[in-house]
Amino acid sequence: MTNLPGAATAALRAATGRTVDPVACAAGLRKVDEGFWVSDAEPTGLSYAPDGHEWCYSVEERSYWFLHRNEIIASVVARYAPGETLYDVGGGTGFVSLALQRAGLESVLVEPGPLGVEHARARGLRFVVRSTFHDARFRPASVGAFGLFDVLEHIEHDAGLIGSLREGLRPGGLLFLTVPAFPALWSAEDQHVGHFRRYRLGALSRLALESGLDVVFASYFFWPLAPAVLLARAIPSRLALRRPSRAVSRHEHTLPSGWPGRLMARALAWEGRRIGTSKRMPFGSSCLLVARRPAMQDAGARWRREVE
């Protein structure tokens, strides 16, 4: 178990061993095996590279990028929602859910891709749902926490999804988001993997507010990578000097040898400690957002403030 704040540890212990039944909060699911539920609807409209799940599965366990992102996500979920069951929507091969599970946090993977689900179950995830978010048909105000980790950029109508997630959250429920940062860092890789956009943190926060959520915490992360992505990906892509390559991407997920790698590791560790104590980073190649559905009695006053 990770080192959690005292209140978080108590809440987590109270939740340990709780029975999880996604059918109780999602009308479109049926149970087919222990810890495994499916929707019978055929998923459509997915914007994702055909080889994406296989490629991710082949690099995640050794990638400093995926490992650092997991540390950031687990620390933030532990701080803000330690006793909740988090539904990891579009969670691919389950690498984030696996990190949460290993940290003693309860997570349910919700993933429509059969190959992603296959890999997730092979990893030993306790709770897996094969479905899109919409096909699962989550009931209003039924979920304590949703996670959307590098998924929103694959959704053409992002505001519609955020609004639907809000409806599924209980009053006081939390949404955890990560997305790629800064339109200026757009590259051929973004297009290849099915991204529609990159985000500024302010625009992401406004999207949450306009969808009826309160922003609890917002930060950039991967601060050492922003200049590297600009110089090695974005600018060469604009000059038509770079084409997407899985071999190159695989190499980029490995820290450089010698002192540059050690320096990068220390920089990311420092960033992780800051974010783990809710201190914001002013820039980076990714955005992190924690947003809360307000309590019902607070919603009217809050929206009046927003309109004014």
NORVENKA-V441258 format. One record per residue. N is the residue number from 1. RES is the residue in three letters. PHI is phi as a letter, one per 30 degrees, with the letter a starting at -180 (none if undefined). PSI is psi in whole degrees, -180 to 180 (NA if undefined). D_CENTER is the distance of its C-alpha to the mean C-alpha in whole Angstrom. Layout:
# NORVENKA-V441258
n:N res:RES phi:PHI psi:PSI d_center:D_CENTER
n:N res:RES phi:PHI psi:PSI d_center:D_CENTER
This chain:
# NORVENKA-V441258
n:1 res:MET phi:none psi:139 d_center:20
n:2 res:THR phi:d psi:167 d_center:19
n:3 res:ASN phi:d psi:109 d_center:21
n:4 res:LEU phi:c psi:154 d_center:20
n:5 res:PRO phi:e psi:156 d_center:22
n:6 res:GLY phi:e psi:-49 d_center:25
n:7 res:ALA phi:d psi:-37 d_center:24
n:8 res:ALA phi:d psi:-40 d_center:20
n:9 res:THR phi:d psi:-43 d_center:22
n:10 res:ALA phi:d psi:-43 d_center:25
n:11 res:ALA phi:d psi:-39 d_center:22
n:12 res:LEU phi:d psi:-43 d_center:20
n:13 res:ARG phi:d psi:-36 d_center:24
n:14 res:ALA phi:d psi:-30 d_center:25
n:15 res:ALA phi:d psi:-17 d_center:22
n:16 res:THR phi:e psi:133 d_center:23
n:17 res:GLY phi:i psi:0 d_center:24
n:18 res:ARG phi:d psi:140 d_center:23
n:19 res:THR phi:d psi:132 d_center:24
n:20 res:VAL phi:c psi:126 d_center:20
n:21 res:ASP phi:b psi:94 d_center:22
n:22 res:PRO phi:e psi:-26 d_center:19
n:23 res:VAL phi:d psi:-26 d_center:22
n:24 res:ALA phi:d psi:-24 d_center:23
n:25 res:CYS phi:b psi:1 d_center:20
n:26 res:ALA phi:b psi:110 d_center:20
n:27 res:ALA phi:d psi:-16 d_center:23
n:28 res:GLY phi:c psi:12 d_center:23
n:29 res:LEU phi:c psi:153 d_center:22
n:30 res:ARG phi:b psi:147 d_center:25
n:31 res:LYS phi:d psi:133 d_center:25
n:32 res:VAL phi:c psi:-16 d_center:26
n:33 res:ASP phi:a psi:169 d_center:26
n:34 res:GLU phi:d psi:120 d_center:25
n:35 res:GLY phi:i psi:15 d_center:21
n:36 res:PHE phi:b psi:124 d_center:21
n:37 res:TRP phi:b psi:154 d_center:21
n:38 res:VAL phi:b psi:158 d_center:21
n:39 res:SER phi:c psi:141 d_center:22
n:40 res:ASP phi:d psi:-6 d_center:25
n:41 res:ALA phi:d psi:145 d_center:24
n:42 res:GLU phi:d psi:121 d_center:23
n:43 res:PRO phi:d psi:139 d_center:20
n:44 res:THR phi:b psi:162 d_center:21
n:45 res:GLY phi:i psi:24 d_center:20
n:46 res:LEU phi:d psi:131 d_center:17
n:47 res:SER phi:c psi:88 d_center:16
n:48 res:TYR phi:a psi:143 d_center:15
n:49 res:ALA phi:e psi:136 d_center:18
n:50 res:PRO phi:e psi:-34 d_center:20
n:51 res:ASP phi:c psi:13 d_center:20
n:52 res:GLY phi:d psi:-47 d_center:16
n:53 res:HIS phi:d psi:-42 d_center:15
n:54 res:GLU phi:d psi:-41 d_center:18
n:55 res:TRP phi:d psi:-47 d_center:18
n:56 res:CYS phi:e psi:-45 d_center:15
n:57 res:TYR phi:d psi:-32 d_center:16
n:58 res:SER phi:d psi:-20 d_center:19
n:59 res:VAL phi:c psi:-20 d_center:18
n:60 res:GLU phi:e psi:-46 d_center:15
n:61 res:GLU phi:d psi:-23 d_center:17
n:62 res:ARG phi:c psi:0 d_center:19
n:63 res:SER phi:d psi:123 d_center:17
n:64 res:TYR phi:d psi:-31 d_center:16
n:65 res:TRP phi:d psi:-53 d_center:13
n:66 res:PHE phi:d psi:-39 d_center:11
n:67 res:LEU phi:d psi:-43 d_center:13
n:68 res:HIS phi:d psi:-42 d_center:13
n:69 res:ARG phi:e psi:-42 d_center:9
n:70 res:ASN phi:e psi:-42 d_center:9
n:71 res:GLU phi:d psi:-42 d_center:12
n:72 res:ILE phi:d psi:-49 d_center:10
n:73 res:ILE phi:d psi:-47 d_center:8
n:74 res:ALA phi:d psi:-40 d_center:10
n:75 res:SER phi:d psi:-37 d_center:13
n:76 res:VAL phi:d psi:-42 d_center:11
n:77 res:VAL phi:d psi:-41 d_center:11
n:78 res:ALA phi:d psi:-35 d_center:14
n:79 res:ARG phi:d psi:-41 d_center:16
n:80 res:TYR phi:c psi:-25 d_center:15
n:81 res:ALA phi:b psi:55 d_center:14
n:82 res:PRO phi:d psi:-29 d_center:16
n:83 res:GLY phi:c psi:4 d_center:18
n:84 res:GLU phi:c psi:154 d_center:16
n:85 res:THR phi:d psi:119 d_center:15
n:86 res:LEU phi:c psi:128 d_center:11
n:87 res:TYR phi:c psi:111 d_center:10
n:88 res:ASP phi:d psi:91 d_center:7
n:89 res:VAL phi:d psi:128 d_center:8
n:90 res:GLY phi:i psi:35 d_center:8
n:91 res:GLY phi:d psi:13 d_center:7
n:92 res:GLY phi:h psi:-125 d_center:10
n:93 res:THR phi:d psi:5 d_center:13
n:94 res:GLY phi:i psi:19 d_center:11
n:95 res:PHE phi:d psi:-37 d_center:11
n:96 res:VAL phi:d psi:-47 d_center:8
n:97 res:SER phi:e psi:-36 d_center:10
n:98 res:LEU phi:d psi:-43 d_center:13
n:99 res:ALA phi:d psi:-41 d_center:12
n:100 res:LEU phi:d psi:-43 d_center:12
n:101 res:GLN phi:d psi:-43 d_center:15
n:102 res:ARG phi:d psi:-26 d_center:17
n:103 res:ALA phi:d psi:3 d_center:16
n:104 res:GLY phi:i psi:15 d_center:18
n:105 res:LEU phi:c psi:143 d_center:15
n:106 res:GLU phi:d psi:125 d_center:15
n:107 res:SER phi:b psi:142 d_center:12
n:108 res:VAL phi:c psi:119 d_center:13
n:109 res:LEU phi:d psi:130 d_center:11
n:110 res:VAL phi:b psi:107 d_center:12
n:111 res:GLU phi:b psi:128 d_center:12
n:112 res:PRO phi:d psi:-22 d_center:15
n:113 res:GLY phi:d psi:122 d_center:16
n:114 res:PRO phi:e psi:-38 d_center:19
n:115 res:LEU phi:d psi:-40 d_center:19
n:116 res:GLY phi:d psi:-44 d_center:15
n:117 res:VAL phi:d psi:-41 d_center:16
n:118 res:GLU phi:e psi:-46 d_center:19
n:119 res:HIS phi:d psi:-41 d_center:18
n:120 res:ALA phi:d psi:-43 d_center:16
n:121 res:ARG phi:d psi:-36 d_center:19
n:122 res:ALA phi:d psi:-28 d_center:21
n:123 res:ARG phi:d psi:-10 d_center:18
n:124 res:GLY phi:j psi:23 d_center:20
n:125 res:LEU phi:d psi:139 d_center:17
n:126 res:ARG phi:d psi:-36 d_center:18
n:127 res:PHE phi:b psi:119 d_center:17
n:128 res:VAL phi:b psi:133 d_center:16
n:129 res:VAL phi:c psi:125 d_center:16
n:130 res:ARG phi:c psi:100 d_center:17
n:131 res:SER phi:a psi:157 d_center:17
n:132 res:THR phi:d psi:166 d_center:15
n:133 res:PHE phi:d psi:-46 d_center:14
n:134 res:HIS phi:d psi:-39 d_center:17
n:135 res:ASP phi:d psi:-27 d_center:19
n:136 res:ALA phi:d psi:-28 d_center:18
n:137 res:ARG phi:h psi:64 d_center:20
n:138 res:PHE phi:d psi:136 d_center:18
n:139 res:ARG phi:d psi:150 d_center:21
n:140 res:PRO phi:e psi:139 d_center:21
n:141 res:ALA phi:h psi:45 d_center:20
n:142 res:SER phi:c psi:-11 d_center:20
n:143 res:VAL phi:b psi:140 d_center:16
n:144 res:GLY phi:d psi:-28 d_center:16
n:145 res:ALA phi:a psi:135 d_center:12
n:146 res:PHE phi:c psi:146 d_center:9
n:147 res:GLY phi:c psi:139 d_center:5
n:148 res:LEU phi:b psi:89 d_center:4
n:149 res:PHE phi:c psi:103 d_center:1
n:150 res:ASP phi:h psi:50 d_center:5
n:151 res:VAL phi:b psi:-40 d_center:7
n:152 res:LEU phi:e psi:-33 d_center:9
n:153 res:GLU phi:d psi:-15 d_center:11
n:154 res:HIS phi:d psi:-3 d_center:12
n:155 res:ILE phi:c psi:121 d_center:13
n:156 res:GLU phi:d psi:-46 d_center:17
n:157 res:HIS phi:c psi:79 d_center:17
n:158 res:ASP phi:d psi:-36 d_center:14
n:159 res:ALA phi:d psi:-36 d_center:16
n:160 res:GLY phi:d psi:-42 d_center:17
n:161 res:LEU phi:d psi:-43 d_center:14
n:162 res:ILE phi:d psi:-40 d_center:13
n:163 res:GLY phi:d psi:-40 d_center:16
n:164 res:SER phi:d psi:-40 d_center:16
n:165 res:LEU phi:d psi:-42 d_center:13
n:166 res:ARG phi:e psi:-43 d_center:15
n:167 res:GLU phi:d psi:-33 d_center:18
n:168 res:GLY phi:d psi:-20 d_center:17
n:169 res:LEU phi:d psi:142 d_center:16
n:170 res:ARG phi:d psi:156 d_center:19
n:171 res:PRO phi:e psi:127 d_center:21
n:172 res:GLY phi:j psi:-8 d_center:19
n:173 res:GLY phi:d psi:158 d_center:16
n:174 res:LEU phi:c psi:144 d_center:13
n:175 res:LEU phi:c psi:127 d_center:9
n:176 res:PHE phi:c psi:127 d_center:6
n:177 res:LEU phi:b psi:139 d_center:5
n:178 res:THR phi:b psi:143 d_center:5
n:179 res:VAL phi:b psi:160 d_center:7
n:180 res:PRO phi:d psi:145 d_center:11
n:181 res:ALA phi:c psi:152 d_center:13
n:182 res:PHE phi:i psi:112 d_center:17
n:183 res:PRO phi:e psi:-30 d_center:19
n:184 res:ALA phi:d psi:-18 d_center:21
n:185 res:LEU phi:c psi:8 d_center:19
n:186 res:TRP phi:e psi:136 d_center:19
n:187 res:SER phi:b psi:178 d_center:21
n:188 res:ALA phi:d psi:-30 d_center:22
n:189 res:GLU phi:d psi:-40 d_center:19
n:190 res:ASP phi:e psi:-47 d_center:17
n:191 res:GLN phi:d psi:-41 d_center:19
n:192 res:HIS phi:d psi:-38 d_center:20
n:193 res:VAL phi:d psi:3 d_center:16
n:194 res:GLY phi:j psi:28 d_center:16
n:195 res:HIS phi:d psi:146 d_center:15
n:196 res:PHE phi:c psi:-24 d_center:16
n:197 res:ARG phi:a psi:166 d_center:16
n:198 res:ARG phi:c psi:162 d_center:14
n:199 res:TYR phi:b psi:146 d_center:14
n:200 res:ARG phi:d psi:150 d_center:16
n:201 res:LEU phi:d psi:-37 d_center:15
n:202 res:GLY phi:d psi:-42 d_center:18
n:203 res:ALA phi:d psi:-38 d_center:17
n:204 res:LEU phi:d psi:-40 d_center:14
n:205 res:SER phi:d psi:-41 d_center:15
n:206 res:ARG phi:d psi:-39 d_center:18
n:207 res:LEU phi:e psi:-43 d_center:16
n:208 res:ALA phi:d psi:-45 d_center:15
n:209 res:LEU phi:d psi:-43 d_center:18
n:210 res:GLU phi:d psi:-19 d_center:20
n:211 res:SER phi:c psi:4 d_center:18
n:212 res:GLY phi:j psi:24 d_center:19
n:213 res:LEU phi:c psi:150 d_center:17
n:214 res:ASP phi:c psi:135 d_center:18
n:215 res:VAL phi:d psi:122 d_center:16
n:216 res:VAL phi:c psi:-41 d_center:16
n:217 res:PHE phi:a psi:140 d_center:14
n:218 res:ALA phi:b psi:135 d_center:13
n:219 res:SER phi:a psi:153 d_center:14
n:220 res:TYR phi:d psi:161 d_center:14
n:221 res:PHE phi:a psi:176 d_center:13
n:222 res:PHE phi:i psi:49 d_center:14
n:223 res:TRP phi:d psi:-33 d_center:18
n:224 res:PRO phi:d psi:-17 d_center:20
n:225 res:LEU phi:d psi:-20 d_center:18
n:226 res:ALA phi:e psi:-50 d_center:19
n:227 res:PRO phi:d psi:-36 d_center:23
n:228 res:ALA phi:d psi:-42 d_center:22
n:229 res:VAL phi:d psi:-40 d_center:20
n:230 res:LEU phi:d psi:-49 d_center:23
n:231 res:LEU phi:d psi:-37 d_center:26
n:232 res:ALA phi:c psi:-20 d_center:25
n:233 res:ARG phi:b psi:-57 d_center:23
n:234 res:ALA phi:d psi:-54 d_center:23
n:235 res:ILE phi:d psi:-48 d_center:27
n:236 res:PRO phi:e psi:-34 d_center:28
n:237 res:SER phi:d psi:-41 d_center:26
n:238 res:ARG phi:d psi:-30 d_center:28
n:239 res:LEU phi:c psi:8 d_center:31
n:240 res:ALA phi:h psi:33 d_center:30
n:241 res:LEU phi:c psi:-2 d_center:31
n:242 res:ARG phi:b psi:133 d_center:27
n:243 res:ARG phi:c psi:147 d_center:26
n:244 res:PRO phi:e psi:136 d_center:23
n:245 res:SER phi:b psi:123 d_center:24
n:246 res:ARG phi:d psi:-34 d_center:22
n:247 res:ALA phi:d psi:-44 d_center:25
n:248 res:VAL phi:d psi:-43 d_center:24
n:249 res:SER phi:d psi:-39 d_center:20
n:250 res:ARG phi:d psi:-42 d_center:21
n:251 res:HIS phi:d psi:-38 d_center:23
n:252 res:GLU phi:d psi:-15 d_center:21
n:253 res:HIS phi:d psi:5 d_center:18
n:254 res:THR phi:c psi:131 d_center:21
n:255 res:LEU phi:d psi:143 d_center:22
n:256 res:PRO phi:d psi:156 d_center:26
n:257 res:SER phi:d psi:164 d_center:29
n:258 res:GLY phi:i psi:-156 d_center:31
n:259 res:TRP phi:d psi:-32 d_center:31
n:260 res:PRO phi:d psi:-40 d_center:28
n:261 res:GLY phi:d psi:-41 d_center:26
n:262 res:ARG phi:d psi:-39 d_center:27
n:263 res:LEU phi:d psi:-43 d_center:26
n:264 res:MET phi:d psi:-44 d_center:23
n:265 res:ALA phi:d psi:-41 d_center:22
n:266 res:ARG phi:d psi:-39 d_center:23
n:267 res:ALA phi:d psi:-42 d_center:22
n:268 res:LEU phi:d psi:-37 d_center:18
n:269 res:ALA phi:d psi:-41 d_center:19
n:270 res:TRP phi:d psi:-44 d_center:21
n:271 res:GLU phi:d psi:-44 d_center:18
n:272 res:GLY phi:e psi:-40 d_center:16
n:273 res:ARG phi:d psi:-41 d_center:19
n:274 res:ARG phi:d psi:-52 d_center:19
n:275 res:ILE phi:d psi:-34 d_center:15
n:276 res:GLY phi:d psi:-21 d_center:16
n:277 res:THR phi:c psi:22 d_center:19
n:278 res:SER phi:i psi:31 d_center:17
n:279 res:LYS phi:c psi:133 d_center:19
n:280 res:ARG phi:d psi:149 d_center:18
n:281 res:MET phi:c psi:136 d_center:18
n:282 res:PRO phi:d psi:-17 d_center:20
n:283 res:PHE phi:a psi:168 d_center:18
n:284 res:GLY phi:l psi:176 d_center:16
n:285 res:SER phi:c psi:-2 d_center:14
n:286 res:SER phi:b psi:157 d_center:11
n:287 res:CYS phi:c psi:146 d_center:10
n:288 res:LEU phi:b psi:134 d_center:8
n:289 res:LEU phi:b psi:136 d_center:9
n:290 res:VAL phi:c psi:123 d_center:10
n:291 res:ALA phi:b psi:150 d_center:13
n:292 res:ARG phi:b psi:138 d_center:15
n:293 res:ARG phi:d psi:123 d_center:17
n:294 res:PRO phi:d psi:156 d_center:21
n:295 res:ALA phi:d psi:148 d_center:24
n:296 res:MET phi:e psi:-39 d_center:26
n:297 res:GLN phi:d psi:-18 d_center:29
n:298 res:ASP phi:c psi:-14 d_center:27
n:299 res:ALA phi:d psi:-44 d_center:26
n:300 res:GLY phi:d psi:-47 d_center:29
n:301 res:ALA phi:d psi:-39 d_center:30
n:302 res:ARG phi:d psi:-44 d_center:26
n:303 res:TRP phi:d psi:-33 d_center:27
n:304 res:ARG phi:d psi:-40 d_center:30
n:305 res:ARG phi:d psi:-41 d_center:29
n:306 res:GLU phi:d psi:-43 d_center:27
n:307 res:VAL phi:d psi:-42 d_center:29
n:308 res:GLU phi:d psi:NA d_center:32
